[in-house]
Amino acid sequence: MTTRRAADNSKALDAFMAAKVEIDTMLESLKALSDDHFETHPDEINWGHVGTLKHYAGLLRQITDSAFKEGEHAA
């Protein structure tokens, strides 16, 4: 009978937590930017701003579809 040692995943856990902190920081910054209407004034909004936000939304949709297994990532 062979004995297996428990895998030491402390390095993986550290890397996971570092990535999580990085994501949390980006989400907080993005939320603050959104709360500030992406640093725009309603009187200054143009179609360029719309295009930029639609681009951001598309990128975020890729992430949420992957995370929640929706869209093209649906099973």
C-alpha positions as CSV (number, residue, x, y, z in Angstrom):
1,M,0.0,0.0,0.0
2,T,1.3,3.4,-0.9
3,T,0.7,6.5,1.2
4,R,-0.1,9.7,-0.6
5,R,0.9,13.0,1.0
6,A,-1.6,15.7,1.1
7,A,-0.9,18.2,-1.7
8,D,0.4,21.5,-0.4
9,N,-1.7,24.1,-2.2
10,S,-0.6,27.1,-0.2
11,K,1.2,28.6,-3.2
12,A,-1.9,28.1,-5.4
13,L,-4.1,29.6,-2.6
14,D,-1.8,32.6,-2.3
15,A,-1.9,33.2,-6.1
16,F,-5.7,32.8,-6.1
17,M,-6.1,35.3,-3.3
18,A,-3.8,37.8,-5.1
19,A,-5.8,37.5,-8.3
20,K,-9.0,37.9,-6.2
21,V,-7.7,41.1,-4.6
22,E,-6.7,42.4,-8.0
23,I,-10.2,41.7,-9.4
24,D,-11.8,43.3,-6.3
25,T,-9.7,46.4,-6.7
26,M,-10.6,46.7,-10.4
27,L,-14.3,46.2,-9.6
28,E,-14.2,48.9,-6.9
29,S,-12.5,51.3,-9.3
30,L,-15.0,50.6,-12.0
31,K,-17.9,51.1,-9.6
32,A,-16.5,54.4,-8.5
33,L,-16.1,55.5,-12.2
34,S,-19.6,54.4,-13.0
35,D,-21.0,56.3,-9.9
36,D,-19.3,59.3,-11.4
37,H,-21.0,58.7,-14.8
38,F,-17.6,57.7,-16.3
39,E,-16.4,61.3,-15.7
40,T,-18.9,62.8,-18.1
41,H,-21.5,65.5,-17.7
42,P,-24.9,64.9,-19.2
43,D,-24.6,68.0,-21.4
44,E,-21.4,66.6,-22.9
45,I,-22.6,63.1,-23.8
46,N,-22.1,62.1,-27.4
47,W,-22.2,59.0,-29.5
48,G,-18.5,58.4,-28.8
49,H,-19.4,58.0,-25.1
50,V,-22.1,55.6,-26.0
51,G,-19.7,53.5,-28.1
52,T,-17.2,53.4,-25.3
53,L,-19.7,52.2,-22.7
54,K,-21.1,49.6,-25.1
55,H,-17.5,48.4,-25.6
56,Y,-17.0,48.2,-21.8
57,A,-20.3,46.4,-21.5
58,G,-19.3,43.9,-24.1
59,L,-16.0,43.1,-22.4
60,L,-17.8,42.7,-19.0
61,R,-20.4,40.5,-20.7
62,Q,-17.6,38.2,-21.8
63,I,-16.4,37.9,-18.2
64,T,-19.9,37.4,-16.7
65,D,-20.9,34.9,-19.4
66,S,-17.7,32.9,-18.6
67,A,-18.1,33.2,-14.8
68,F,-21.8,32.2,-14.9
69,K,-21.6,29.9,-17.8
70,E,-24.1,31.9,-19.9
71,G,-24.1,33.1,-23.5
72,E,-21.5,31.3,-25.6
73,H,-20.2,29.6,-22.4
74,A,-23.6,28.0,-21.6
75,A,-23.5,24.3,-21.2
